[in-house]
Amino acid sequence: MTLSTSHRQPLADEITAKLREMIHSGEWPLHQRIPAEPELMAGLGVSRGTLREAIKALAHGGMLEVRRGDGTYVRATSEMSGAARRMYQDHTEEHILEVRLGLDTTAARLAARNATADDVTSLRAALAARDVAWNAEDYEGWARADWEFHERVAQASANPLLHELYVSFGGVFHQELLKQQRRGRLDGLTYEGHGELVEAIEARDADAAVASVNRNLNSCAEWLRA
């Protein structure tokens, strides 16, 4: 007698995938509380045990945060982003900057090879938004626009995995920028690694693009040591 083997995904895994998609799609916004257990159980047609197993898996992955007596909140939009947030708490600013150096130089070199005219236009738009926000003392907007610029450089690299890494680390580096700004003496409109980088990308000069990134991040390192 041959027993049939079911390849059906375990129910808890299916529910985990559904909840993950709700977060990733923005249906459940970042930092907001998700619906209460009874509502989710009814909507998904599952038991409390299955739901809690799915929530526990996403909490372990860093996407959800369970707050006793308050509810469950969206902490990150992907497991990679959640892991980045956890790692950020355990490492120094110097370590973070060293990671930036590796990521930014790779993104700059690839963007100089692969960027389109639309990419260059998008980069200039992000820098314009950054400048407006800084001059208006809108530092949240400044940090958001500054990191959006770097995400767009990664997108222009034509390496989707690299771009995904930038998106995942976005929350970490956004908070790091704000921390630096609050210390004072920070030049929020640096030309190196930004305007200079765009010019190198537009000229398809990979060496100049990497050199621009190095100047910018070395300057940041000196500022941190001061």
Secondary structure, DSSP 8 states (H G I E B T S, - for coil): ----------HHHHHHHHHHHHHHTTSS-TT-B---HHHHHHHHT--HHHHHHHHHHHHHTTSEEEETTTEEEE--SSHHHHHHHHHHHTS-HHHHHHHHHHHHHHHHHHHHHH--HHHHHHHHHHHHHHHHHHHTT-HHHHHHHHHHHHHHHHHHTT-HHHHHHHHHHHHHHHHHHHHHHHHS---TT-STTTHHHHHHHHTT-HHHHHHHHHHHHHHHHHHHH-
